[in-house]
Amino acid sequence: MNALMRILSGDQSCFGGPVLDEHDAARARADQINALCRYTRGMMVVNIVSAIVFITAGMQTGQAEAAVSWGFVVIVYAAFVYLKATRPRAAVTQMSERTIRRAVRNAFVLGSLWALLPIFFFDSGSTALQLLIICVCTGFLCGGAFVLASIPIAAIAFMLPIVGALAFVFLGRADPMDMLVAILMFMYLFVLVRAVVSHGHEMLDRLAGKYSAQREAKEDSLTKLPNRAALRVVIDEASARLDRFGDPFAVFYLDLDKFKSVNDDFGHFAGDQLLVQVAERLSACVRDVDSVARIGGDEFAIVCVGVCSPKAAMVLAERILKAFAVPFIVEGTRRVNATSIGIALAPSDGRSAETLLRKADAALYRAKREGRGTFCFFEEADDTLVSNRRAIERDLRNAIGTDAVYLEFQPFLSLDSDRIAGFEALVRWNHPERGLIGPATFIPIAEDAGLMQELGEHILATACREAATWPSTMRLAVNFSVVQFRSEAISGVILKLLEQNGLAPERLEIEITESIFLAQAERAVEILEHLSSLGIQISLDDFGTGYSSLTSLRKLPLNRLKIDRSFVNEVTTDPECACIVRSVLGLAANMNISVTAEGVETPEQLAFLRMNHCEEVQGYLIGRPLSASVARNLAEHAGLVHCAA
């Protein structure tokens, strides 16, 4: 019984057709009915005209009353269906199984009405009437199969009574020709059934492909969440409800903190695993009426309905942050990946999808700047902040490789010889409208925007080209971002640029910070060890301010420490700073690591460092950052002229 109900509901999998899930099956039923409706009125007109023709012919026989009665029933039924089909109705994208069963029932009723013709009128009719009956029934067999082909079971339900009636009439006769006609009717039925079933399968296959393509267009293939396009539809619908019923809502914009390090440490497959877990965790945090979407990369969004105050939005935000405090499992490793959240409220922050997403994104940017792993509501100042940042990112993208991004060189002074030992390359950006923009502003933007590899290569190429003009005793120090060590090609890039400019590896000093231990630790150490084995010097910048200074001394292949300026500035006024500097100098000496003190600005600081056997100093007292030409001139005379300090 269950199988029969499935067949009558249009389920074609019983005949080897495609298997659809319930959502797609409901959409397919709507498309099948819509296809049928395109021919319904025409088919009913044919039924009415055919009934009138038969009534006219039947009036000339002894069964005129029966012919009129039969024709009246057909005309009334066909007219009712015709009027129902012409009635305006809202577009429907999903239909229930009952709708298909109703279509099957109607097809069977109509087929049964035409099946009455051969049963009641064939034997007693004239040859002309018999020929008319055969022609009409055969025409309806073919026409019905064509019109009802979108719903194969309805086509079969329409044809079976007609073929059965014709076969019954001809099989009941003794003439062999009548037997052949009956067989011919069954063959017609067989061919037509095969045709409509095949057409039905092809139609469902096309529909399944269309639904799949539509899902792919509006569904993220990895997490199966709605994508950005689908999210905009959800926000537009929420906005429409707001206009009509006054229902407020909120848009949450989220991204994962330090997600890139997962891809770099474990590979993109592991990153995909994490994103799937994030999608599941976010979906578990929201209600059924809310919507979670992945809008690209590690960015997600939530549309939360019924949020009428910031306090209500805070409840969900805190629930999400709490959920993200539980470690994820990535490649068998427990890993905490916090998230930052920006929140925009409708209608106070806007109504359109574009406005709300932009403002939630702006609030997210502020949340990340304020320490990550937190949430912020949109404020008017956020718009200016984000628009400035995007403008800087866009202009920086265009400026890399041009003269607008240039280098200055700050000298190192060797306290053993009182002569210049080399220069540190410092990047500058002269913006045509904003003027000079410092690296503290644009380097973090370059890192977040994925521009650091390109910018870093430009800096190193320019620095190597300039250092090649200096005396061979002068070393070049270049700062490297931890982001640059996410690329396996970094070693090859460095060696290529050294070779192109004829610069010996021993003259290059790579400056890194202890942030290298926050991400990419193992891979970065491997790269640094490889570079060190080739003779390139490794320097740890801002020593003493990081997260694991002693760990870095033990794990990194260091040639030099640079004592942070915050200690040097107070070395003559704060006994604790003086003690720290002496300790670092003693530790480095015991480990056979050179030391450079940064930020030397007074003769007293310089005297302290000399007295405590610091090897090298850098700061405004020694020399401010210099243009390439001035640094070149100083380098050429460094062996002859003592520094003024």
N, C-alpha and C positions, 0 to 999 in steps of 0.2 A: 504493500500500500504506500509506503514511504517513497519507493522508487517511482510509482505512478504519479504521486503528487509532485515529485521533482521534475518529471517529464512534462507534466501539464503546466508547470511553472516556467517552462522554457529552458530548463537545464539541459544543455546539449552534451555534457560530459558522458551521459549514458550512451550516446551514439558515437563516442570517440572525439567529441568536440573539446575545445579548450576549457580548462578549469579556471574559474575566476573567483577571487575572494568576494565577500559579500558586498563590499563597497563598489567594486567594479561591476559586479553582477547587477546591482541596482541601477548603475549608470547605463549598462548595456540594455537593460529592460526599457529604460526611458528612450534610448536611441532607436530600439526596435519598434516601439510604439509610434515614435515620431515618424519613422520611415513608413510605417503602415498608414498613418494618418494622411500622408501626402497623396495616397491613392484612394482613400476611403470614399470620398464624395463621388469621384468618377465611377467607382465600382457600383455604388448604390444607384447612380443614374442608369448604368447598364442593366442592373437588376430590374428597375422600374420599366424601362423600355422593353426588355425581354419579356416581362410579365404581361405587358400590354399586347405585345405581338402574339403571345400564346393565347391570351383571352380572345383576341380577334379570330385566331384559327380555331380555337375550341368552341366558339359560338356556332360553328358550322357542323358540329358533331352532336351526337345525342347526349353528350355530357357537358352541355353549355353551362348549366348551373354550377357543376363541380369546378369547371375551369374558371368561372368568374369568382367563385369562393376562394379557390386556391390563389388566383392572381391578386385578389383583394388583400389577402394575408401578406403576400410577398411585397406588394406595393406599400402597405402600411408599415411593415417592418423596415423596409429599405428607406422609406421616407423618414422614419423615426431616427434611424442611424445617421442619415444624411444631415438632418437638422442638428443632431447632437454633435456631429463633426464640424459643423459651421459655427458652433457657439464659441466665442472668444474665450481663451483660457491662458493662464499664466504659464510662462515657460517652465517646464519641469525637467530637472537634471537627474532625478532618481525616481524609480518606481518600484512598487512592491511586487511580490510574486502574484498577489491576487489580481493585479492588473492584467498580467499575461494570461492567467486562468480565465478571466472574463473575456479576453479576446479569443481564446480557444473555444470557449462556450458559444460566443456569438458566431464564430466561423462554422461550428458544428450545426447550429440551428439553421443558418442560411444554407449550408450544404444539404441538410436534411430536407428543407423545403423544396430544393431543386431535385432531390432524389425522389420526391413524390410523383414527379412527372412520368417517368417510365413505369412506375408501379401501378398508377391509377389510370393512365391514359394511353399507354403504348398498345396494349392488346386490342383495345376497342377502337383505336384511331385508324384513320385512313393512312395510306402509304405516305401521303404528303405530310400528315401530322407526325407519323413515326420518324420521318426524315428530319422534321423540325426538332423533335425531341432529342434525337441523336446529335444533331448539330449544336443545339443549345447546351446540352449536357457536356459535350466534348469541349465546346468553347469555354464553358465555365470551369471545367477541369484545368485547362491551360491558363485561362485568365486568373483564376483563383490562386493557382500555384505561383504565378508571377506576382500578384498583388500581395500575397501573404508570405512571400519567400523570406522576409526578414524575421518571421517567427515560424520556423519549420513545423512545429507541432500544431500550430493553427492551420497551416496549409494542409497538413495531413488530415486534421479533423474535418476540414471542408471537403476534401476530395473523397474520403472513405465512403461516406453515405452515397454519393453519386455513383462511384464505381461499383459499390455493393449493389445498388438498385439496378444498374444496367446489367451487371453480371447475373443477378437473380432472374431478370426478365429473359435474357438470352439462354441461360442454362436450363430454363424450364421449357424450352422448345426442342422439338425432335430434329429439326433441320441441322445438319452438320455445319452449315454456314453460320448459324446462330451460335454454335459452340465456338467457332473461330472468332466471332465478334466478341464473345465473353472473354476469351483468352487475350484478345487484343486489348480489351479494357484493363485487364490486370497488368499487361505489359506497359500500357500508358501509365498506370498507377506506379508501377515499379520505377520507370524512368523518371517520372515527375518527383517521386519521393526522394530518389537519389539526387536529383537536381536541387531540390529545395534544401535537403540536409547539407549537401556540399556548399551551397550558397550560404546557408546559415553559419557553417563552420568558418568560411572565409570572412564573413562579416564580423563574427566575434573575434577572429584573429586580428582583423584590421582595428577593431575597437580596442582590443587589449593593447595593441601597439600604440594606438593614439593615447590611451590612458597612461601607459608607461612613459611616453614622451612628455605628456603633460605633468606627470609626477616629477620626472627628472627636471623639468623646467621650473617647478615650484617646490622641489624637495632636495635637501642635501643628500647626496648619494652615500656619504659616509655614516652620518648619524641618523638618517631618515627623518630628521626634523625639517620643518618648513625652511625655505631659504629666504634670501632678502626680498625677492619678488613676492613670495607668498606672505611675508611679514607685512609688506606695504598694504596688501589686500586686507589683512587682519586689522591693521591700524585704521584703514579707511572705513571698515565696517564698524569698528568701535567708535570712530568719530561720527558716523551716521547715527548710531544709537545715542550718542551724546547729544546730537542736535535734536533728535526726535523725543527722547525720553529723559534727557538730562543725566545719563549715567556717566560719571567721570571714570577715568582710567589713567594708568601710569605706564610709561615705557622705561624699561631697564636696559642699559647697555653695559655689557660685561666683556672683559677679556682676561686671559690667564696671565698671571705674573711669571716672567721668566720661562715662557713656553718654548722659546727658540732653543734654550739649553737642552730641553728634552730631545728634540730632533737631533741636535748636535752630539749629545752624549750617547743616545741609544739608537738613533736612526729614525727615519720618517714613519716606519711601521709602528714603532713604539709611540710616536707622537699621535698617530691615528688611534691607537688603543686608548690613549689618555683622553682624546676628544670624545670618543664614544662613551667613556665613563663619565665625563663631564656632562654630556647630554643627558645621560640617565639620571645623574644626581640632580641636575636642574629640574628635570621633569618631575622628579619625586618631591621637589620643594614647592611646586605650584599646585593650584587647584585645577580641577578638570576644565573649568571655564576659562582659565588663563592659557596663553600660548607661548611656547618656547621655540625660538628659531636660531639656526646658525647662519650668520650673515657673512662669513668669510674667515678663513684662517682660524685663529683662536678666539674670534669674536662671536658672542652670542647676544641675543636680545630676548626680552620677555615683555609681553603685553599683559598687564594685570588689570582686570576689570573691577569696577566698584571701589576704586581707591579714591576716597574723597578727602584725604588729608595726608600730610607728610608722615604722620605717626603710623598710619596704616601701611604706607610703603616701607617704612623702617622695619616693620615686623618681618616682611618678606626678605628684605635686604639682610637683616641679621640672621635669619634662618639660612640663607644661602651661604653667608660667611662661616657660619657654624658648621654647615655641611662640608665646606671646603677645608675646614681644619682637620678633617679625618683624612689620613694619607690615602693616596691612590696607589694602585699596584701597577707599576710599569716595568715590564720585562722581569717580573718576579721581585722587584725592588719596591719597598714602600717609599713613597715620595709625596711630600706636601707641596701642592701647587695652589697658592692662594689666588684669589680673584679680586679685581677692583671693579666697582660698580658706579655708573652714572645714572641718575634718575631724573626724568622729566615728567611733569604732571600735566594732564589735560583736564580742563581747558586753560589753566593759568599760564602754562608754558607754550601753548599752541594747540592746534587741532589736526593739522595735516601730518602725514607720515614723514615727509621731508623735514619739517620743522622740528618735530618731536625727536626724531633720530639724531638730527644735528645737535640739538641741545643736550640730549642724553649723552652723546659722544663728548661734548664739551665738558660736561660734568665728570665723565669718566677720566678725561685727561687731567683734571684737577685732582681727582682722587689718587691717581698714580703719582702726581707730583707731591702729594702730601704724605706719601709713605707706602702706598700700595696696600692691598689687603683690607681696604675700607670702602665706604660708599660716600657719595656726595650728591646733593640735589643741585639742579641747575641754578646758577645765579647769572645775572645779566653780564657781569664782568667776564664770565667764562667765554662768551662769544668772541669778545675782543682777543682774549688770550689764545684761543684755538685758531682764530683767523690769522693772527700774527704768526703763530707757529707754522701753519700751513703755508703762509706766504714765504716764510723763511725757508721752509723745506723745498718749496718749488724753485725759489731763486737759487738756493744752494745747489740743487740738482743741475741747474743751467750754468752755475759759476765754476763747478769743478772742471779743472783742465784749462781754465782761462787765467789771465793775469790778475783777476780779481781775488783769487785765492793764492796767496804768496807766503813766503817764509821770511822770518827774521831769525837772527842767530845770536844767542847769548853765550858769552865766553865762560870757560872754566879757568880758574887760576891754580896752577900747581904751587903748593906752598914749599915744596922742596927746592924748586928752581926760580920761583917768583916769575914764571913766564906762562903765557897762554898755552894750555894743553889741548884745547879743542873747543867746540861749540855745540850747544844744544839747538836743534832746529825747532822753531815755534811757529805754528801756522797762524795766519791772519786772514781775515776776509774783509775786503773793502767793498761794501755794498754801495751801488750807485745812488741809492736814495736814503738808506739808513745810516750810511757812513761806516765806520769801523765796527765790526761785530766780533766780539771776543770768542775764543774757542769754548769757554765755559757755557756759552749760549748755543753755538751751532754744533758742537761735537755730539752732545746728547741727542739732538734732533737727527743728526746723520746716523747715529747708532740705531735709533728707533725706526728710521725710514729705510734702513737697508742700504745706506749710501757709504757706510764706513769703509768697505773694502775698496771701492773706487777712490774715495778721498784719501785713504791711507796710502794707496799705491801712488797717487799723484804727489803726496807729500814726500814719500821716500824717493821717488824718481827725481824730484826737484832738488832735494837735499843731497843726494848722491852726485848729481851733476855739478852742484856747487862745490861740494867737498873735494871733488877730483881736481879742482884748481888750487887747493891749499897744499902746503908742504906735507910730505908723507908722514911726518911725525904727529900731525894734527888728527884727532879723532872726531867723529861725528856721532852725536847722540840724537836719536829719534824716538819720540813717544809712540807707543803702540797701544791701541785700544784692545781690551779683552775680546771684543767682537771680532777683531781681525783673526784671532786664533780659532774661530769657528770654521775657517776655511782650511781644508787640507792642502790647498795650493799656496799657502802663505810662504812656506819655505822656498818653493820654486820661484815665487815672485821676487823675494829678497835676493836670492842668488843671481837671478837674471839681471836685476837692476845693478847689482855690484859689478857683474861682468860687463854689462853694456857701458858703464862709466869708468871702467878700469880702476875701481876702488877695492883695495885689499880688504877681505873680511875682517881682519884684525882692527881695522880703523872704524868699523861700525859698532856702535853701542845701542842696543835695543833697551829702551826704558819701559818697564811695565809697573803696574801697581798690584797691591795685594788683592784687589778685586778679582784677580784671576782665580782665586780659590773659591769664589762664590759660584762659578760656572766654568765648565770646560777644564777642570783642574788636571785630570790625568792626560787628556790629549794635549793641552797646552804645555805641560811639563815635557812630554815626549818631543814636541816640536822645538822647544827651547833647548833641550839636551842635544838634539840633532844640530841646531844652529851653533851651539857652543862648541860642538866637536869640530866644526868647520873653522873655528877661530873667531866667530862673532862674539862680542862682549855682551853680557846680560847684566842690566842694572835694575835694582828695585827702587822705584821712586816713592817719595812720601813715607819713608820707613818710620814705623812707630805709630802710625795713625790707622793702620788696617785692622783686620780681624784676627790674624794669626801670624804675627811677625816672626816668632821663633820657628813656627812650622815652615814658613817660607824660606828661612835660612837653611833649614834641614833638607827641604825637598827640591828647591830650585837650584839650577847650576849657575850660581851668582858669581859675578866678578866684582860688583860694586854695590854699595848701599848709598842712598841719598837721604841724609837726615832731613826730616821735614822742617820747613821754615818756622812752624809754630813753636818748635823747641829752640831753634837758633835765635829767634827774635827775643826770647827772654832768658837767654843763657847767662847774661851778666846781671840779671835782676831777680831771677827766681832760682834759689838753690836746688829745687827739685829738678828743674829743667837742666841745670848744669850737671847734676848727678846723672840724669838720664843720658845726656850727650857723652859724658865720660865713659859710662857703662857701654854704650853702643860702640864707641871708638875702641875700647878694650876688647870687647867681644869680637869685633871685626878683625882686629889685629891678630887675635888668637886663631881665627878661622881663615886667616890669610885672604881677607876680602878688603878691597879698597873702599874708601869712604869719601863722599863729597857732601859738604854741608851747604844746604840751600838757604837763600834769603839773607845773606850777609849784607848788612846795610850800615854798620858802624865800625870804626876802627877798634873799638873795645871788643866787639864780637869776634873780629878777625884775630885780635891778640889772644883771646881765650882759646880759639881753635888752634892757633900756632903752638901755644904752650902745651896743649893736650895732644899734639902730634897728629892733627887732622891733615890728610894728604892734599885735599883739594877743596876749593870753595867756589861758590857761585852766588851772585846777588848784585844788587844795584851798586854796591860799593866797588865791585870789580868791573862791572859794565852792564848797562841796560841792553835789551835786545837791539841788535843792529841790522841795518839793511844788508843785503847780500854783498854789495860792493864795498861797504865799510868793513864788514867782517873779513872779506877777502884781503883787503889792504892790511888789516891788523894781523891776519894770519901770516902774510908774507914777511912782516917785520917782527913776528913774535920771537924769533930766535935771536934777534939783535936788541930788542927794546924791552925793558922790564915794564910790567904793568904799573900804572900810576899809583895803584893802591899799595 
